[in-house]
């Protein structure tokens, strides 16, 4: 029998998610599924999420979109985007009977409209409004499969085997700042911002850590650091390196087996974080930071998180839907700071440390 991972948990006897969860348990069992996490007591962490994905054949998300559930859902979507073989043929259904997932969907729609998400999330995350339709949605998604996300490898065929390496930071090094950002944005104004923040960090004697992608803002950030003579570190995984390539100028590189251990080493080695314009992967990384802060994890102690809510020429704020999502999820507003201008980022980091 196939395994379906049921997300969420029932907190109390008057929890509104108790009844729909009970309906889902009955329907899924009767429909021939083994239910993993039926009691809602399996906590997801960066260390175990890839294992949880591997052992599941499908995923069902319940009403009540908490920070943890949002992180898991966007992680699955990112896995589809980056051609994670562990997700092949595994459908995902979100029961949104209470509308709590709407801000999440609006954020993905917004990023799709901006072009930082090329795929339509509806092809990978199926939303339904009542428990009775979950089983049908699972079967339909299993039978129809998923469209090609439109990403193809071959960027680093000439580099041969890739290894981790590290050189020490230069004298006067004040710490390392991680920039989470898009590897797909090609707009010259955004790329110029990425290059400039890399240059500013190097000039201020900060190292810069990134996802070590060669394309988009990610590549521009590393280029800005390297051109200014700074220290640049990064982490990536083999199948994404094949999609995005590795930038030149990395002072340190940590090869990791999956995107979660990749995030973990980037978080561990950084003293502050900048959320630059990005796509679903950047949202995933932001949620991971907030989950760790919420849990009081030592990895995030004293580390500021700065969201660069860039305004485009039409007056639209890049991360406005993300800020709405976080407000609706009751995230501690002191866990991060929003700035609207590039020149405000570095002072905010220095003030927050």
C-alpha positions in Angstrom: 0.0 0.0 0.0 1.3 3.5 -0.8 2.2 5.9 2.0 0.6 9.4 2.2 2.2 11.9 4.5 -0.6 13.9 6.3 0.7 17.3 7.5 -0.4 19.3 10.5 -1.4 18.4 14.0 -4.4 18.7 16.3 -3.4 21.0 19.2 -6.5 20.7 21.5 -10.0 19.2 21.7 -11.6 22.3 20.2 -9.0 22.7 17.4 -11.1 23.5 14.2 -8.8 21.2 12.2 -9.9 18.1 14.3 -13.0 17.3 12.3 -11.5 17.6 8.7 -8.4 15.6 9.9 -10.7 12.9 11.2 -12.5 12.8 7.8 -9.2 12.7 5.9 -8.0 9.8 8.1 -11.1 7.8 7.3 -11.2 8.6 3.6 -7.5 7.9 3.0 -7.5 4.6 5.0 -10.7 3.5 3.1 -9.1 4.5 -0.2 -6.1 2.2 0.3 -3.5 4.6 1.6 -1.2 4.0 4.6 -1.1 7.3 6.5 2.2 8.5 7.8 2.1 11.1 10.6 -1.6 10.3 11.3 -1.2 11.6 14.8 0.5 14.8 13.8 3.5 14.2 16.0 6.3 14.0 13.5 8.2 17.3 13.6 9.9 18.4 10.4 13.4 19.8 10.6 16.1 20.6 8.0 17.9 17.5 9.0 15.0 15.1 8.4 12.8 16.6 5.7 14.5 14.8 2.8 14.0 11.5 4.6 10.4 12.3 5.2 10.0 13.1 1.4 11.8 9.9 0.4 9.6 7.6 2.5 6.3 9.1 1.3 4.4 8.5 -2.0 2.1 11.5 -1.7 1.4 14.5 0.5 -1.8 16.0 1.9 -1.8 19.3 3.7 -4.6 20.2 6.1 -6.4 23.5 6.9 -4.6 25.9 9.2 -1.5 26.9 7.3 1.2 27.3 10.0 4.8 28.4 9.4 5.9 24.8 9.4 3.3 23.7 7.0 4.1 26.5 4.6 7.7 25.6 4.7 7.0 22.0 3.9 4.6 22.9 1.0 7.0 25.3 -0.6 9.9 22.8 -0.1 8.0 20.2 -2.2 7.3 22.8 -4.9 11.0 23.8 -5.0 11.8 20.1 -5.2 9.7 19.8 -8.3 11.3 22.9 -9.8 14.8 21.6 -9.2 14.1 18.1 -10.6 14.5 16.3 -7.3 14.3 12.6 -8.2 12.9 11.8 -4.8 9.6 13.6 -5.8 9.1 11.8 -9.1 5.4 10.9 -9.5 4.4 12.0 -5.9 1.2 14.1 -5.9 0.5 16.9 -3.4 -2.9 18.0 -2.3 -3.7 21.0 -0.1 -7.1 21.1 1.7 -7.8 24.8 1.9 -11.4 24.6 3.4 -10.6 27.5 5.8 -8.9 29.8 3.2 -5.7 29.9 5.4 -3.6 28.9 2.4 -4.8 31.8 0.2 -2.0 34.2 1.1 0.5 31.5 0.2 -1.1 31.0 -3.2 -1.3 34.8 -3.8 2.5 35.0 -3.1 3.2 32.2 -5.6 0.9 33.9 -8.2 2.8 37.2 -7.6 6.2 35.6 -8.1 4.9 33.8 -11.2 3.7 37.1 -12.6 7.1 38.6 -12.0 8.8 35.7 -13.7 10.9 34.5 -10.8 8.7 31.4 -10.8 8.4 30.0 -14.3 6.0 27.2 -13.4 2.3 27.4 -12.4 2.1 26.1 -8.8 -1.3 24.6 -9.6 0.3 21.9 -11.7 2.2 20.6 -8.7 0.3 21.7 -5.6 -3.4 20.8 -6.0 -5.8 22.9 -3.9 -9.2 21.5 -2.9 -11.9 22.8 -0.6 -13.4 19.8 1.1 -12.1 16.4 2.5 -14.3 14.4 0.1 -12.4 15.6 -2.9 -8.9 14.9 -1.6 -8.8 11.2 -2.7 -10.0 12.1 -6.2 -7.4 14.8 -6.5 -4.6 12.4 -5.4 -5.7 9.8 -7.9 -6.0 12.3 -10.7 -2.6 13.9 -10.0 -1.0 10.4 -9.9 -2.5 9.4 -13.2 -1.9 12.7 -15.1 1.6 13.3 -13.7 3.3 16.6 -13.8 4.4 18.9 -16.6 8.1 19.4 -17.5 9.2 22.3 -15.3 11.2 23.6 -18.3 14.7 23.3 -16.7 17.5 21.4 -18.2 21.0 20.6 -17.2 24.4 20.6 -18.8 25.8 23.9 -17.4 29.0 22.5 -15.9 29.8 19.6 -18.2 33.3 20.9 -18.7 34.2 21.3 -15.0 34.7 17.7 -14.3 34.2 16.4 -10.7 33.3 19.1 -8.2 34.8 19.1 -4.7 34.3 21.1 -1.5 37.1 23.6 -0.8 37.8 26.5 1.5 40.3 29.3 1.8 40.6 31.4 5.0 39.0 34.9 5.1 41.2 37.9 4.7 42.6 40.0 7.6 40.1 42.3 9.1 37.2 40.0 8.3 34.1 41.0 10.3 31.8 38.1 9.6 29.8 36.5 6.9 26.5 37.7 5.4 24.3 35.3 3.5 22.3 36.6 0.5 19.3 34.4 -0.4 18.2 35.4 -3.9 17.0 34.4 -7.4 19.1 32.4 -9.8 16.7 33.1 -12.6 16.1 36.9 -12.7 17.7 38.4 -15.8 16.4 42.0 -15.4 19.5 44.2 -15.6 18.3 46.5 -12.7 18.0 43.5 -10.4 21.3 42.1 -11.5 23.0 45.5 -10.9 21.5 45.5 -7.3 23.0 42.0 -6.7 26.4 43.1 -8.0 26.3 46.2 -5.8 25.4 44.4 -2.6 28.2 42.0 -3.2 30.6 44.9 -3.7 29.3 46.7 -0.6 29.7 43.6 1.6 33.3 43.2 0.4 34.2 46.9 0.9 32.8 46.7 4.4 35.0 43.6 5.2 32.1 41.1 5.3 32.3 37.8 3.6 29.3 36.8 1.4 27.6 33.4 1.4 25.2 32.4 -1.3 23.6 29.4 -3.0 26.6 29.3 -5.4 24.6 29.6 -8.5 26.2 31.0 -11.7 23.0 32.6 -13.1 20.6 35.4 -12.1 21.1 37.7 -9.1 23.0 34.9 -7.4 25.8 35.0 -10.0 25.9 38.8 -9.9 26.3 38.8 -6.1 29.4 36.6 -6.3 30.8 38.6 -9.2 30.4 41.8 -7.2 32.3 40.3 -4.2 35.0 38.9 -6.4 35.6 42.1 -8.3 35.9 44.0 -5.0 38.5 41.5 -3.8 36.2 40.0 -1.1 35.6 36.6 0.3 32.7 34.6 -1.2 31.5 31.2 0.1 28.6 29.1 -1.1 26.9 25.7 -1.1 25.1 23.8 -3.7 24.0 20.2 -4.7 24.9 18.2 -7.7 21.6 18.2 -9.6 21.2 22.0 -9.1 24.8 22.7 -10.2 23.9 20.9 -13.4 21.0 23.3 -13.8 22.6 26.6 -12.8 26.4 26.1 -13.0 29.0 27.3 -10.5 30.2 30.9 -10.5 33.9 31.8 -10.7 35.4 33.6 -7.7 34.3 31.4 -4.9 36.7 31.4 -1.9 34.9 28.5 -0.3 32.4 25.9 -1.6 30.6 23.3 0.4 29.1 20.5 -1.7 26.0 19.0 -0.1 23.7 16.1 -1.1 20.3 17.9 -0.9 18.9 21.4 -0.6 18.2 21.1 3.1 21.7 20.2 4.2 22.7 23.0 1.8 20.6 25.5 3.6 21.9 24.2 7.0 25.6 24.8 6.2 24.7 28.3 4.8 22.8 29.2 7.9 25.5 27.8 10.2 28.3 29.7 8.5 26.5 33.0 8.3 26.2 35.9 10.9 23.3 37.7 9.1 20.9 37.2 6.2 19.6 39.3 3.3 16.4 38.2 1.6 16.9 39.6 -1.9 14.3 39.4 -4.7 13.9 35.7 -5.6 11.5 32.9 -6.2 10.1 29.9 -4.4 13.5 28.8 -3.2 14.1 32.2 -1.6 10.7 31.9 0.1 11.7 28.5 1.4 14.9 29.9 2.8 13.1 32.8 4.5 10.6 30.4 6.2 13.5 28.1 7.3 15.2 31.1 9.0 11.9 32.1 10.8 11.2 28.5 11.9 14.7 28.3 13.5 14.2 31.7 15.2 10.7 30.6 16.4 12.2 27.4 17.9 15.0 29.4 19.6 17.6 27.4 17.6 21.2 28.4 18.5 22.0 28.5 14.8 20.0 31.8 14.6 20.9 33.4 17.9 21.8 37.1 17.4 21.6 36.8 13.6 19.5 39.6 11.9 17.3 38.8 8.9 16.9 41.7 6.5 14.2 41.6 3.7 15.0 43.8 0.8 11.5 44.8 -0.4 12.6 46.4 -3.6 10.2 48.8 -5.4 10.1 48.5 -9.2 9.5 51.4 -11.7 5.7 50.9 -11.5 5.7 51.3 -7.7 5.2 47.6 -6.9 7.0 46.2 -3.9 8.6 42.8 -4.6 8.0 41.2 -1.3 4.6 42.8 -0.4 2.7 39.4 -0.6 5.4 37.7 1.5 5.0 40.3 4.2 1.2 39.8 4.0 1.7 36.0 4.4 3.9 36.4 7.4 1.5 38.8 9.1 -1.3 36.3 8.6 0.9 33.5 10.1 1.5 35.4 13.3 5.2 35.5 12.8 7.1 37.6 15.4 7.6 40.9 13.6 10.9 41.4 15.5 12.3 38.2 13.8 13.1 40.2 10.7 13.4 43.7 9.3 12.1 45.1 6.0 14.0 47.8 4.1 13.0 49.3 0.8 16.3 50.7 -0.4 19.6 49.0 -1.3 21.6 51.5 0.7 19.7 50.7 3.9 20.6 47.0 3.9 24.2 47.2 5.3 23.3 49.7 8.1 20.4 47.4 9.1 22.8 44.4 9.4 25.3 46.4 11.4 22.6 47.7 13.7 21.1 44.2 14.2 24.3 42.4 15.2 
